[in-house]
Amino acid sequence: MLANLAKKGDWVQIQVTILHPEERAPQVPEDTKKVPLEMRVKGFLQDEVAEIGATVTIKTMTGRLVTGKLVAVNPKYEHDFGEPVPELITIGLELREILESSDGDDK
């Protein structure tokens, strides 16, 4: 199957515009007010077949039906925990050493 074509039941991701720029709250920063508030949602395609960019309906893992623009077929997870913090890399070893050296000292 082509990466830009999905069929019913495929795992896909859609994009939905929640608020247009003119609907944004007055207290948000100026640069934020200039762009729409959007969300991305993953779920199972309910339409028979669709291409990237088409308006489709999906069924989420919680059973919600959501309509939006198809942006990905079989989307991957891209989150992580960021760059390692050098001070935290060795903390477990250091703690173990402290605990082992103090074992029995308080008796």
Phi, psi and omega in degrees: 000142178292148182292342181255011180236133180233151177240165183310132179093348179291149176280121184223172176232138177240162176241134182232131175275120181273312179224134173280160184310319182289349180262356183294152180296145183294337184274355179285154181303153184303317181293330178288322180298339185279348183238153178288155172273120184235155173230155173243138184226138177254147179181189183262127182299132179261341178284158181296313179205147181204151175254158176307134180099343180284153173276123185225170173243137177238161172246119183283172178298337179267003176091002178285144172261124183229136179250137179188188181274127179292123181242344180201144174250131185052057183295144179265159176274130184239012181277157175208187182256016177081190181288147178294145177264114185309320182294336183268344183299318185259002186299323179296317178295317180295319179296316178302317180298317179296314181295320180290325180286335180263001182300115177089356181291335185266014180271000000 
